[in-house]
Every structure is written in C-alpha cells, then in structure tokens.
Amino acid sequence: MCNLKLIIKMKKSILYLMIMVLSLNIFPIQMTAAEKDPVPVSNDPKEMPAEVKTMLARLDEIKAMDKSSLKPSEKKALRKEVRDIKTHLKTAGHGVYLSVAAIIIIILLLILLI
C-alpha cells in the first residue's frame, strides 16, 4: 500500500515536471533586435579559377568522346582520369560538407528547439 502511494506520487511529480518543461516552449518570449543597415547583395556569380574551368572542360570533352573505338586500356585510363579530376574538384574546397554526426546533431537540436 505504501509502495503504491510512492509510485503515484512519483508519477505526479514526473507529470508536473514534464508540464513545466513543455510550458516553457509554449509561452513566446518577445525579442527586439537592433536593426542593421542592409547589406547590398551583388548578382555577380563568383568567377571560377582557370584551373577549375580547364578540368570541367576536360570532363565535358571526355563525356563527348566516342568510346566504342577505344581499347580497354585506353578506357581504363580515361576512367582513372575522370576519377582523379572529380576527386580534385571535390577537395578544392568549393562546397560545404557535413558529416553524418553533424547532421544528426543539427536535427536533434532542431527537434529540441521547435
């Protein structure tokens, strides 16, 4: 009997704790932000380096080739060249890469904050 009362009391305290935590998310807090001067946005796309342009041109050239008349060793060399060019373009730093752990953390934070 005493054990049952203790369990009911614990369940009530956990329920009240959950209601309190959830109510913090319900009540909006008004925030006032200082207005900053708008930053002018340019419509000019970033200029690609000449090295990147030549690599992309080489990839297009290989894609447009007629590979049916090539020997297997030449095809293998072309595949290796394409692979090397693609890995070099990826490591050139022209993008943002997120690991799986970072994506999971971001999703968890969004779930907790929303």
N, C-alpha and C positions, 0 to 999 in steps of 0.2 A: 504494500500500500504506500509506504514511504517512498519507495523506488519509483512508483508511478507518478507521484506528485513532483518528484525531482525532474523526471523526464518531461512532464508537461511544462514545468517552469523553464527548463532549458529550451524547449521548443518555442515558448512565448518570447524568450529573450532573443533567440535567433531570428524570429519573425520580426520583432521590433527593430533589431539591428539592420535587417535587410530593408525594411521600410524606410529607415532613416537614411541609409546609403542611397537608395533609389530616389528618395525625395530630393536629395541634393542635385540630382540631374534634372529634375522636373522644373524647379524654380529657376527662371532665367536671371542671369546677372547682366545688368546693363553696363556696357563698357563704352567709354568715349575715347576715341583715338584722335590724336592731333593730325590735322590734315597736312600732307606734304605737297610740295609743288609737283605737278605731274611730270613724269619723265618722258621726253619725246621719244617715240618709237620710230625707228627707221625701217623702211620697207625693203632696203637693200639686203639681199641674201649674202651670207658670208662667202667670200671668194675662196675657192678650193686651191690648195697648193698645186703647183705644176706636177709634182711627183704623183699625187693622187689622180690628177687628170690623165696622166700617161698610163697609170695602172688600169683605170677604168676603160680607157680607150683600148688597151691590150685585151681586157676581158671581153669587150664587145667584138673585137677582131677575132678572137678565138671562138666566140659563140657563132659568128657568121661564117666560119670556115666550113668547107665540105670535108668531113672527117671520114667519109666512106673510102676514100682512096689512100688513106694513110696506113702505114704499117703499125702493128700493135705496139712496137717500142716507141714510135712517134706519138701515138695516142696516150701512152703512159706518161711520156714526158710532158705533154700538154696538160694532162690531169694534175700532175705534180706542180706545174707552173701555176695553174688556176688555184690550187690549194694554197700555194705559197703567197700568191697575191692577195687572196681573201684573208688569210691569217695576218698578213702585214697591214691590210686596211683595218682589220678589227683592232689590232694593237696600236694603231696610230693615235688613238685617243679621240676619235670623232664620235663618241657616244657615251652614254651613261649606262653602266652595267650594274645590276643589283643581284646579290646572291640570294639564294632561296631563303636563308635565315633572315636576311634583311627584309624580304617581302613578308615573311610570316610575322616578324615583329611589327611591321607597319600595319598589317591587317589587324593584329591583336590590339594595337594602340587605337586604331580607328573604332574597333568594336567597343573597347572600354570607354572611349570618349564620347561616342554617339549614343 
